Amino acid sequence: MTTIIAIQNEDGVVFGADSLVTANRKFNHPRMVKISQRGEFIIAGAGESAACDLAQHCFVPPKPTATDKKDIYHFIISKVIPSLKQCFKDNDYKWDKDPDDDYNFAFLIAVCGEVFDIADDFAVSLDSSGFYGVGSGSSLAIGALEAGADIHQALEIASKHDPYTGGPYMFMEQLKA
């Protein structure tokens, strides 16, 4: 369980995440991060740990060309998603699971200062509000952002009300290219 939020603004994107990992028990270690830098990408993952580990440690994202940078949304759908699926396949990760299975994943991925919400069916979404979140406490954090909290305050509020969210918090920023 997790709380990861991202705020898209005209200058780029800011990510914030808690550091509590739960998988039959609680884990908290500074090397187990929920936001990581992969080349020109920031990748944040929530949900099934194996999927998050592959995306954050094994995935080699494609480098956007000058043409790709003109339409990053298209680049994500046409090049990044197929590359991520291939990484999962190469590492024998089965993402086509029973729809009743509770295990799933969600990613927030940023490139060129733009953030995208990636669901476990690899659907790519954007939100005109500029607020993004994945994980068990994300709706609490997004509500706090909507009410005027800053990113740190939003994570604190989620932590108070979601038993699967806890500090310390990590932040990462990416400016538009």
C-alpha positions as CSV (number, residue, x, y, z in Angstrom):
1,M,0.0,0.0,0.0
2,T,1.2,3.4,-0.8
3,T,0.6,7.1,-1.3
4,I,2.2,8.7,-4.3
5,I,1.1,12.0,-5.6
6,A,2.3,14.3,-8.4
7,I,1.5,17.9,-9.2
8,Q,1.7,19.0,-12.9
9,N,2.2,22.6,-13.4
10,E,3.4,24.8,-16.3
11,D,7.0,24.4,-15.3
12,G,7.0,20.6,-14.9
13,V,6.0,18.1,-12.3
14,V,6.7,17.5,-8.6
15,F,6.3,14.0,-7.1
16,G,5.9,13.0,-3.4
17,A,5.7,9.6,-1.9
18,D,5.5,7.9,1.4
19,S,8.1,5.2,2.3
20,L,6.0,2.5,4.0
21,V,5.9,-0.9,2.1
22,T,3.4,-3.5,3.2
23,A,3.5,-7.1,2.0
24,N,2.1,-9.4,4.8
25,R,4.1,-7.1,7.1
26,K,5.5,-3.6,7.2
27,F,8.9,-2.7,5.6
28,N,10.7,0.6,5.7
29,H,14.2,0.9,4.3
30,P,15.9,3.9,2.5
31,R,16.8,1.7,-0.5
32,M,13.2,0.7,-1.1
33,V,11.9,3.8,-2.8
34,K,8.6,4.4,-4.6
35,I,10.0,7.1,-6.9
36,S,13.1,6.6,-9.0
37,Q,15.0,8.2,-11.8
38,R,15.4,6.0,-15.0
39,G,17.3,8.1,-17.6
40,E,15.1,11.0,-18.6
41,F,12.1,9.4,-16.7
42,I,10.7,9.6,-13.2
43,I,8.9,6.4,-12.4
44,A,6.7,6.0,-9.3
45,G,4.9,2.8,-8.6
46,A,2.2,1.5,-6.3
47,G,0.6,-1.9,-5.9
48,E,2.2,-5.2,-6.6
49,S,5.9,-5.0,-5.6
50,A,7.2,-7.2,-8.5
51,A,5.7,-4.9,-11.1
52,C,7.1,-1.8,-9.4
53,D,10.5,-3.4,-9.0
54,L,10.7,-4.2,-12.7
55,A,9.5,-0.8,-13.8
56,Q,11.9,1.0,-11.4
57,H,15.0,-1.2,-11.7
58,C,14.9,-3.3,-14.9
59,F,13.0,-1.1,-17.4
60,V,15.1,0.8,-19.8
61,P,12.8,3.5,-21.2
62,P,13.2,4.6,-24.8
63,K,14.9,8.0,-25.2
64,P,12.5,10.6,-26.7
65,T,13.6,12.0,-30.0
66,A,13.0,15.7,-31.0
67,T,9.9,14.5,-32.9
68,D,8.6,12.5,-29.8
69,K,9.0,15.6,-27.7
70,K,6.4,17.4,-29.8
71,D,3.8,15.0,-28.6
72,I,4.8,13.3,-25.4
73,Y,1.4,11.7,-24.9
74,H,1.7,9.9,-28.2
75,F,5.3,8.9,-27.3
76,I,4.1,7.3,-24.1
77,I,1.4,5.3,-25.8
78,S,3.3,4.3,-28.9
79,K,6.9,3.7,-27.5
80,V,7.0,3.7,-23.7
81,I,4.1,1.3,-23.0
82,P,5.2,-1.3,-25.6
83,S,8.7,-1.1,-24.1
84,L,7.4,-1.5,-20.5
85,K,5.3,-4.5,-21.6
86,Q,8.4,-6.1,-23.2
87,C,10.3,-5.6,-20.0
88,F,7.6,-7.4,-18.1
89,K,7.6,-10.2,-20.7
90,D,11.4,-10.5,-20.7
91,N,11.4,-10.8,-16.9
92,D,8.5,-13.4,-16.9
93,Y,6.1,-11.1,-15.1
94,K,2.5,-12.1,-15.9
95,W,0.3,-9.0,-15.8
96,D,-2.8,-10.6,-17.5
97,K,-4.3,-11.8,-14.2
98,D,-7.7,-12.8,-13.0
99,P,-9.8,-9.6,-12.9
100,D,-11.0,-10.7,-9.4
101,D,-7.4,-10.8,-8.2
102,D,-6.5,-8.1,-5.7
103,Y,-3.0,-7.7,-7.0
104,N,-2.5,-4.9,-9.4
105,F,-0.2,-2.0,-10.0
106,A,-0.3,1.7,-11.0
107,F,2.4,4.0,-12.1
108,L,2.9,7.7,-12.4
109,I,5.6,8.3,-15.1
110,A,7.1,11.6,-16.1
111,V,9.2,12.5,-19.0
112,C,10.1,15.9,-20.4
113,G,8.3,17.5,-17.4
114,E,4.9,15.8,-18.1
115,V,3.3,13.2,-15.9
116,F,1.1,10.3,-17.0
117,D,-1.1,7.9,-15.0
118,I,-0.5,4.3,-16.2
119,A,-3.1,1.7,-15.0
120,D,-2.5,-2.0,-14.7
121,D,-4.1,-2.6,-18.1
122,F,-1.5,-0.1,-19.5
123,A,-4.1,2.6,-20.1
124,V,-2.6,6.1,-20.2
125,S,-4.5,8.9,-18.6
126,L,-4.1,12.6,-18.1
127,D,-6.0,14.9,-15.7
128,S,-6.7,18.5,-16.4
129,S,-6.7,19.3,-12.6
130,G,-2.9,18.7,-12.6
131,F,-3.2,16.4,-9.5
132,Y,-2.3,12.7,-9.8
133,G,-2.2,10.0,-7.3
134,V,-1.8,6.2,-7.0
135,G,-2.0,4.0,-3.9
136,S,-4.3,3.5,-1.0
137,G,-3.9,7.0,0.4
138,S,-3.9,8.9,-2.9
139,S,-7.5,10.0,-2.8
140,L,-6.9,11.5,0.7
141,A,-3.8,13.3,-0.5
142,I,-5.5,14.6,-3.7
143,G,-8.4,15.9,-1.6
144,A,-5.9,17.7,0.6
145,L,-4.2,19.2,-2.4
146,E,-7.6,20.4,-3.8
147,A,-8.3,22.0,-0.4
148,G,-5.0,24.0,-0.6
149,A,-2.4,21.8,1.1
150,D,1.1,21.7,-0.3
151,I,2.6,18.3,-1.3
152,H,4.2,17.6,2.0
153,Q,1.0,18.5,4.0
154,A,-1.0,16.3,1.6
155,L,1.2,13.3,2.4
156,E,1.0,14.0,6.1
157,I,-2.9,14.1,5.9
158,A,-2.9,10.8,4.0
159,S,-0.6,9.3,6.6
160,K,-2.9,10.3,9.4
161,H,-5.9,8.6,7.8
162,D,-4.5,5.7,5.8
163,P,-2.9,2.9,7.9
164,Y,-0.7,1.9,4.9
165,T,0.9,5.3,4.4
166,G,3.9,6.5,6.5
167,G,6.9,8.7,6.4
168,P,9.5,9.7,5.8
169,Y,8.5,11.2,2.6
170,M,10.5,11.5,-0.7
171,F,10.2,14.2,-3.2
172,M,11.4,14.5,-6.8
173,E,11.0,17.2,-9.4
174,Q,11.3,17.3,-13.2
175,L,11.2,20.5,-15.2
176,K,9.8,20.7,-18.7
177,A,12.3,20.1,-21.5
